[in-house]
Amino acid sequence: QAQLVESGGGLVQAGGSLRLSCTASGSIFSIGAMAWYRQAPGKEREFVARTRRSGSTNYADSVKGRFTISRDNYKNTVYLQMDSLKPEDTGVYYCYANVIGSSSEYWGQGTQVAVSS
Protein backbone atom coordinates (compact mmCIF):
# COMPACT_ATOMS: atom_id res chain seq x y z
CA GLN A 1 0.00 0.00 0.00
CA ALA A 2 1.48 3.31 -1.08
CA GLN A 3 1.58 6.09 1.45
CA LEU A 4 3.16 9.42 2.36
CA VAL A 5 4.39 9.89 5.90
CA GLU A 6 5.10 13.36 7.26
CA SER A 7 7.17 14.35 10.27
CA GLY A 8 8.70 17.45 11.83
CA GLY A 9 5.70 19.44 12.99
CA GLY A 10 5.49 21.00 16.43
CA LEU A 11 5.10 24.16 18.48
CA VAL A 12 7.44 27.08 17.91
CA GLN A 13 7.54 30.77 18.80
CA ALA A 14 7.11 33.42 16.15
CA GLY A 15 10.36 34.00 14.32
CA GLY A 16 11.46 30.42 14.83
CA SER A 17 12.05 27.60 12.36
CA LEU A 18 10.79 24.11 11.67
CA ARG A 19 11.67 21.52 9.04
CA LEU A 20 9.02 19.17 7.73
CA SER A 21 9.80 15.91 5.96
CA CYS A 22 7.62 13.63 3.88
CA THR A 23 8.65 10.23 2.57
CA ALA A 24 6.78 8.19 0.01
CA SER A 25 6.79 4.46 0.58
CA GLY A 26 5.12 1.40 -0.83
CA SER A 27 4.09 1.00 -4.44
CA ILE A 28 4.80 4.55 -5.62
CA PHE A 29 6.91 4.66 -8.77
CA SER A 30 8.09 7.59 -10.86
CA ILE A 31 6.95 10.33 -8.53
CA GLY A 32 6.39 13.59 -10.38
CA ALA A 33 5.53 16.69 -8.40
CA MET A 34 5.69 16.78 -4.63
CA ALA A 35 4.11 19.59 -2.69
CA TRP A 36 3.00 20.92 0.65
CA TYR A 37 -0.44 22.26 1.47
CA ARG A 38 -1.80 23.53 4.76
CA GLN A 39 -5.13 23.98 6.44
CA ALA A 40 -5.69 26.48 9.20
CA PRO A 41 -8.58 26.03 11.66
CA GLY A 42 -11.86 26.97 10.01
CA LYS A 43 -10.25 27.54 6.62
CA GLU A 44 -9.88 25.59 3.41
CA ARG A 45 -6.72 23.74 2.50
CA GLU A 46 -4.30 25.98 0.63
CA PHE A 47 -1.21 25.53 -1.50
CA VAL A 48 2.15 26.29 0.14
CA ALA A 49 4.95 25.07 -2.14
CA ARG A 50 5.65 22.60 -4.93
CA THR A 51 8.71 21.00 -6.47
CA ARG A 52 8.74 19.12 -9.72
CA ARG A 53 11.00 16.18 -10.41
CA SER A 54 13.28 18.53 -12.35
CA GLY A 55 13.80 20.55 -9.20
CA SER A 56 11.84 23.61 -10.25
CA THR A 57 9.80 25.15 -7.45
CA ASN A 58 6.75 27.31 -6.84
CA TYR A 59 5.63 29.06 -3.67
CA ALA A 60 2.55 30.75 -2.36
CA ASP A 61 3.09 34.49 -2.06
CA SER A 62 2.54 34.29 1.69
CA VAL A 63 5.62 32.10 2.22
CA LYS A 64 8.04 33.36 -0.44
CA GLY A 65 11.39 34.25 1.05
CA ARG A 66 10.66 32.36 4.27
CA PHE A 67 10.00 28.76 3.22
CA THR A 68 12.21 26.52 1.09
CA ILE A 69 11.05 23.28 -0.50
CA SER A 70 13.54 20.64 -1.60
CA ARG A 71 13.52 16.96 -2.48
CA ASP A 72 15.69 13.88 -2.59
CA ASN A 73 14.53 11.75 -5.51
CA TYR A 74 16.55 8.75 -4.38
CA LYS A 75 14.81 8.76 -1.02
CA ASN A 76 11.41 9.78 -2.43
CA THR A 77 11.42 12.49 0.19
CA VAL A 78 10.38 16.11 0.14
CA TYR A 79 11.32 18.70 2.74
CA LEU A 80 9.92 22.05 3.77
CA GLN A 81 12.28 24.35 5.64
CA MET A 82 10.18 27.01 7.36
CA ASP A 83 11.97 30.07 8.71
CA SER A 84 10.72 33.34 10.22
CA LEU A 85 7.50 31.60 11.17
CA LYS A 86 4.42 33.69 11.90
CA PRO A 87 1.29 32.84 13.90
CA GLU A 88 -0.66 32.81 10.62
CA ASP A 89 1.47 29.85 9.50
CA THR A 90 -0.31 27.72 12.10
CA GLY A 91 -2.21 24.76 10.68
CA VAL A 92 -2.03 21.16 9.61
CA TYR A 93 0.53 20.66 6.86
CA TYR A 94 -0.15 17.99 4.26
CA CYS A 95 2.27 16.38 1.85
CA TYR A 96 1.14 15.67 -1.71
CA ALA A 97 2.64 13.64 -4.54
CA ASN A 98 1.56 12.63 -8.01
CA VAL A 99 2.87 9.98 -10.37
CA ILE A 100 4.36 10.62 -13.81
CA GLY A 101 2.14 9.26 -16.58
CA SER A 102 -0.69 8.45 -14.20
CA SER A 103 -3.65 10.13 -12.60
CA SER A 104 -2.63 8.74 -9.21
CA GLU A 105 -2.30 11.23 -6.39
CA TYR A 106 -1.34 10.70 -2.78
CA TRP A 107 -1.80 12.71 0.40
CA GLY A 108 -0.14 12.35 3.75
CA GLN A 109 -2.03 12.25 7.02
CA GLY A 110 -0.90 15.74 8.01
CA THR A 111 1.42 17.14 10.64
CA GLN A 112 0.48 19.95 13.02
CA VAL A 113 2.42 23.20 13.07
CA ALA A 114 1.62 25.76 15.77
CA VAL A 115 3.31 29.16 15.94
CA SER A 116 2.80 31.19 19.10
CA SER A 117 3.02 34.97 19.20
N, C-alpha and C positions, 0 to 999 in steps of 0.2 A: 504494500500500500504506500503510495507516494505521499509525502507530507513535507511541510515547511515548519521548522521549529525555531522560534525566536528566543533570544535571551538578551540580558543587559539592561532591562528597564529598572526603575527605582525612583527614589525620592531624592531631589537635589534642590539646593537653593538657587534662586535667580542669579544668573551670571556663571553658573557652574556648567559642567560637561558630563555627558553620558555617551557611551558607545553601544549601539545595538548591533546584534548579529543575527543572521538568519541562514540556516543551512537546509538545503533540500536533500531529502533522502528517499530511498525506495526507488520505485520505477519511474524516475523522471530523467529523460534523456534529452539532450540537445536543448538545454534551457536557453531561451531567448532573452527577453527583458526581465529584469528583476527590479522591484520597486518597493517603496514604503508609502503607506497611507496612514492616516491617523483619524481618530474619532474622539472629539471632546464630548463631555457630558451634555446631552440634550441637542447635539448637533449631528449633521450627517458626516459620513466618512469623507475625507478629503485627501487629495493627492499631496505628497510631500516631495518625493524625489524618485527618479528613475535612472537606471543604467542599462544600456543595451549591451549585447555580447561584445560589440566592438569596443566598448569602454566609454562611448559618448554618454553624456549625462544631461538631465533636465531637473530643474528645481521649481518648486512653488515660490512665488515672489516673497512670501512671508518668511522663508528660511534661507534665501540666497545670501551668501556671505557668512552664514553661521553654521550651516550643516554641510557635510561632505559625504556623498555616497561613493562606495567603491565595492569591488567584487573580486573574488578569487574563483576563476572558472574551474580550476582543478579541484577545488574543494566544494564547488557548487554553493558558495557562500557569498552573501551580500552583507555589507556593513553600513551603518549610518553613524557617523561621528557628529555629535550635536554639541556645539559650543555656544557660549553666551546665551544660555537658555533663559527663556522668559516664562512667566506664569501662563501665558496664553499658549505655550507649547504643551501644556498638560493634556493628556488623553491616552487612549489605548492605541498603540502603534502596531500596524499589521504589515506583514511581509507579503509580497505578491510575486508570482513568477508565471511566465507563459512558456510554451514549448514551440520551438521553430517548426514550421510546417504542420502545425496542428492547432486545433481550436482549444486545446486543453489549457486550463488556468488553475492555479493553486493559490490558496491563501493560508497564512499561518493562523494560529489561535489568538495571537495578540499578546503584547507585553505592555504593562502599565508604566507610564512616565508621569511623574508628578513634580511640578516645579513650584516651590514655595516662594512667596515674595518677602 
